[in-house]
Amino acid sequence: MRRKLAAGNWKMNGSRAALAELDLIARESAACDLDTLICPPSLYLSEALTRAEGTSLHIGAQDCHFETSGAHTGDISAAMIADLGASHVIIGHSERRADHGEDSEDVREKARAALSSGLTAIICLGESEDQRLACNTLEIIGGQLAISVPDASTAANTVIAYEPVWAIGTGRTATTAEIDEVHDFIRARLIDRFGEEGAQMRLLYGGSVKPANAAEIFATDNVDGALVGGASLKAEDFVPIIKALDAS
């Protein structure tokens, strides 16, 4: 059985004071039979890891460079993230693809670096609103999946997150039928490529997940958890999502 995962992506939000939210998230999720992860901005990783020490809360990064080291001002490598003690890294988020021009080949190289460093890669896929309106969703997702996911991916080191771009931070959420269609498609493609490993890879949904819609989303087939943005910043919002996932 695939272990559920509630992952929070703080994006470019938060502060040292906001890290106090981790204490409550860790305490409230401790009794839940799932994995809980928070990915704060990179400059808060070290302090977040210190706060999470001795708890079941996982801490990860939001991005990494594909090189181990070198003349890449402002970037951080997967090896550095692992050296701090973090366990996960988000790869290929639509905001990275849009704001930094990253394509699926870039995502694959970053994922390879993450896996080589012993990190779990959360590889993000998603279509734009125009692509969905043109009925190209599965074609787009299939292409991103084929290129972005390295051959070395396993159920232990790779998580796939479906985040329709049009639903991220907009308050709009894909319908359960839309989520079901895409997640079933991803699962089938993973099984075709990776066999039993593909059957066991965790699939997350992301895109305006909040306490009010979490239970409905988690009742959908092939949804093993969520990659949550704004609602992960406050324990009062994130904890109900974690508990809804635990109850699903």
KOLDOPA-691906 format. One record per residue (C-alpha): x, y negated, z. Coordinates in nm, 4 decimals. Layout:
% residues N
        X        Y        Z
        X        Y        Z
...
***
This chain:
% residues 248
        X        Y        Z
   0.0000   0.0000   0.0000
   0.1275  -0.3453  -0.0908
   0.1986  -0.5685   0.2087
   0.0111  -0.8979   0.1988
   0.1998  -1.2272   0.1789
   0.0891  -1.5784   0.2742
   0.3487  -1.8194   0.1341
   0.3528  -2.1931   0.1920
   0.5293  -2.4315  -0.0467
   0.5808  -2.7699   0.1177
   0.7138  -2.9234  -0.2070
   0.8613  -3.2738  -0.1438
   0.6707  -3.3206   0.1791
   0.7439  -3.2947   0.5468
   0.9927  -3.4319   0.7959
   1.1960  -3.3078   1.0883
   0.8992  -3.3856   1.3131
   0.6681  -3.1868   1.0829
   0.8762  -2.8739   1.1426
   0.6932  -2.8417   1.4753
   0.4066  -2.7000   1.2680
   0.6200  -2.3883   1.2176
   0.5945  -2.3020   1.5859
   0.2163  -2.2756   1.5735
   0.2157  -2.0998   1.2357
   0.4609  -1.8418   1.3699
   0.2643  -1.7923   1.6915
  -0.0767  -1.7618   1.5250
   0.0417  -1.5285   1.2483
   0.2332  -1.2949   1.4796
  -0.0691  -1.0716   1.5402
  -0.1530  -1.0471   1.1690
  -0.0461  -0.7450   0.9648
   0.1153  -0.9388   0.6806
   0.4190  -1.1467   0.5887
   0.4130  -1.5232   0.6364
   0.6585  -1.7503   0.4560
   0.7232  -2.1235   0.4561
   0.9410  -2.2925   0.1913
   1.0323  -2.6428   0.3144
   1.2489  -2.8968   0.1290
   1.6069  -2.7718   0.1135
   1.7520  -3.0243   0.3577
   1.5205  -2.8857   0.6283
   1.6042  -2.5197   0.5636
   1.8617  -2.4877   0.8394
   1.6412  -2.6393   1.1098
   1.3406  -2.4402   0.9885
   1.5427  -2.1199   1.0165
   1.6441  -2.2115   1.3702
   1.2804  -2.2676   1.4669
   1.1739  -1.9383   1.3107
   1.4488  -1.7385   1.4808
   1.3047  -1.4611   1.6951
   0.9652  -1.4753   1.5194
   0.8211  -1.2880   1.2231
   0.7988  -1.6081   1.0150
   1.0082  -1.5995   0.6963
   1.1778  -1.9116   0.5600
   1.2596  -1.9649   0.1933
   1.3711  -2.2276  -0.0553
   1.1802  -2.3954  -0.3370
   1.4391  -2.3551  -0.6127
   1.7970  -2.2512  -0.6823
   2.0615  -2.2951  -0.9503
   2.1560  -1.9982  -1.1656
   2.5303  -2.0455  -1.0991
   2.6911  -1.9354  -0.7737
   2.8936  -2.2571  -0.7429
   3.0359  -2.5345  -0.9570
   2.9971  -2.8928  -1.0764
   2.6191  -2.9183  -1.0382
   2.5582  -3.2285  -0.8293
   2.2392  -3.2158  -0.6270
   2.1749  -2.8456  -0.6876
   2.1944  -2.5546  -0.4452
   2.2788  -2.1961  -0.5331
   2.0968  -1.8790  -0.4374
   2.4142  -1.7695  -0.2587
   2.4012  -2.0817  -0.0400
   2.0358  -2.0188   0.0431
   2.1148  -1.6611   0.1413
   2.4185  -1.7772   0.3395
   2.1901  -1.9924   0.5565
   1.9792  -1.6870   0.6324
   1.6719  -1.7637   0.4212
   1.4932  -1.4676   0.2642
   1.2975  -1.5978  -0.0362
   1.3158  -1.8544  -0.3140
   1.0428  -1.9872  -0.5429
   1.1432  -1.9704  -0.9084
   0.9793  -2.1316  -1.2109
   0.7071  -2.3339  -1.0409
   0.5089  -2.5302  -1.2999
   0.6336  -2.8555  -1.1485
   0.9912  -2.7449  -1.2156
   0.8980  -2.6418  -1.5686
   0.7228  -2.9753  -1.6327
   0.9430  -3.2211  -1.4417
   1.2809  -3.0627  -1.5199
   1.2183  -2.9009  -1.8555
   1.2802  -2.5480  -1.7300
   1.1735  -2.2730  -1.9677
   1.1265  -1.9027  -1.9078
   1.4886  -1.8269  -1.9993
   1.6021  -2.0682  -1.7261
   1.3617  -1.9038  -1.4851
   1.5007  -1.5588  -1.5646
   1.8598  -1.6718  -1.5010
   1.7621  -1.8273  -1.1692
   1.5734  -1.5116  -1.0727
   1.8793  -1.3026  -1.1596
   2.0899  -1.5219  -0.9320
   1.8353  -1.4864  -0.6525
   1.8264  -1.1077  -0.6794
   2.2060  -1.0886  -0.6946
   2.2225  -1.2868  -0.3704
   1.9799  -1.0588  -0.1909
   1.6874  -1.3003  -0.1963
   1.3293  -1.2165  -0.2822
   1.2281  -1.4156  -0.5909
   0.8759  -1.5539  -0.6134
   0.8402  -1.6017  -0.9891
   0.5629  -1.8403  -1.0915
   0.3483  -1.8186  -1.4042
   0.0628  -2.0371  -1.5223
  -0.1176  -2.1937  -1.8129
  -0.2108  -2.5570  -1.8741
  -0.5690  -2.6742  -1.9103
  -0.5251  -2.7162  -2.2862
  -0.3964  -2.3601  -2.3149
  -0.6927  -2.2250  -2.1204
  -0.9421  -2.4253  -2.3252
  -0.7780  -2.2841  -2.6384
  -0.8333  -1.9319  -2.4972
  -0.4560  -1.8732  -2.4915
  -0.4240  -1.7925  -2.1210
  -0.3253  -1.4261  -2.1477
  -0.0893  -1.4945  -2.4359
   0.0875  -1.7652  -2.2342
   0.1008  -1.5571  -1.9174
   0.2228  -1.2517  -2.1079
   0.5031  -1.4486  -2.2702
   0.6150  -1.6067  -1.9430
   0.6028  -1.2718  -1.7669
   0.8065  -1.0908  -2.0312
   1.0859  -1.3478  -2.0347
   1.0921  -1.4808  -1.6772
   1.1137  -1.1493  -1.4906
   1.4578  -0.9831  -1.4918
   1.5091  -0.6141  -1.5634
   1.6487  -0.5694  -1.2114
   1.3184  -0.6707  -1.0519
   1.1635  -0.4278  -0.8049
   0.8719  -0.4323  -0.5658
   1.1185  -0.5081  -0.2856
   1.2862  -0.8111  -0.4426
   1.0229  -0.9719  -0.6664
   0.6840  -1.1338  -0.6140
   0.4760  -1.2749  -0.8997
   0.2638  -1.5852  -0.8389
  -0.0117  -1.6841  -1.0814
  -0.0749  -2.0571  -1.0541
  -0.2950  -2.2090  -1.3248
  -0.1405  -2.5526  -1.3790
  -0.4809  -2.7185  -1.4012
  -0.5695  -2.5985  -1.0494
  -0.2522  -2.7058  -0.8664
  -0.3213  -2.9973  -0.6329
  -0.6394  -3.0916  -0.8191
  -0.8952  -2.9418  -0.5845
  -1.0119  -2.7205  -0.8706
  -0.9804  -2.3457  -0.8238
  -1.0009  -2.0703  -1.0817
  -1.3154  -1.8625  -1.0529
  -1.2839  -1.5140  -0.9119
  -1.3545  -1.3787  -1.2600
  -1.0681  -1.5857  -1.4051
  -0.8319  -1.4789  -1.1270
  -0.9349  -1.1164  -1.1657
  -0.8752  -1.1220  -1.5415
  -0.5257  -1.2663  -1.5149
  -0.4147  -1.0599  -1.2164
  -0.5366  -0.7380  -1.3769
  -0.3501  -0.8346  -1.6943
  -0.0290  -0.9055  -1.5026
  -0.0587  -0.5787  -1.3104
  -0.1027  -0.3795  -1.6318
   0.1987  -0.5453  -1.7929
   0.4128  -0.4827  -1.4841
   0.3162  -0.1163  -1.4762
   0.3908  -0.0816  -1.8473
   0.7385  -0.2241  -1.7924
   0.8368  -0.1111  -1.4431
   0.6157   0.1894  -1.3715
   0.5515   0.2502  -1.0013
   0.7655  -0.0509  -0.9068
   0.5313  -0.2659  -1.1135
   0.2312  -0.1113  -0.9418
   0.3757  -0.2144  -0.6042
   0.4947  -0.5685  -0.6868
   0.2921  -0.8236  -0.4948
   0.0777  -1.0694  -0.6915
  -0.0096  -1.4044  -0.5353
  -0.2675  -1.6586  -0.6453
  -0.1930  -2.0285  -0.6123
  -0.3954  -2.3336  -0.7056
  -0.5924  -2.5356  -0.4476
  -0.6210  -2.2461  -0.2025
  -0.7807  -2.3704   0.1190
  -0.9665  -2.2283   0.4203
  -1.3036  -2.2736   0.2486
  -1.2233  -2.0537  -0.0520
  -0.9539  -1.8205   0.0810
  -1.1765  -1.5258   0.1733
  -1.3430  -1.5229  -0.1682
  -1.0076  -1.5313  -0.3470
  -0.8584  -1.2558  -0.1313
  -1.1542  -1.0287  -0.2049
  -1.0438  -1.0239  -0.5696
  -0.8687  -0.7128  -0.7011
  -0.4901  -0.7320  -0.7389
  -0.4568  -1.0421  -0.5222
  -0.2026  -0.9601  -0.2527
  -0.1815  -1.3073  -0.1043
  -0.1412  -1.6721  -0.1897
   0.1176  -1.9359  -0.2696
  -0.0268  -2.2370  -0.0918
   0.0741  -2.5988  -0.1433
  -0.0805  -2.8846   0.0531
  -0.2819  -2.6630   0.2854
   0.0414  -2.5097   0.4209
   0.1670  -2.8384   0.5630
  -0.0539  -2.8212   0.8720
  -0.1059  -2.5181   1.0892
  -0.4733  -2.6076   1.1293
  -0.5173  -2.5565   0.7528
  -0.2699  -2.2757   0.6883
  -0.3543  -2.0491   0.9808
  -0.7185  -1.9941   0.8700
  -0.5861  -1.8942   0.5264
  -0.3450  -1.6487   0.6890
  -0.6263  -1.5014   0.8979
  -0.8558  -1.4741   0.5950
  -0.5838  -1.2805   0.4160
  -0.5322  -1.0550   0.7163
  -0.9047  -0.9813   0.7267
  -0.9286  -0.9017   0.3544
***
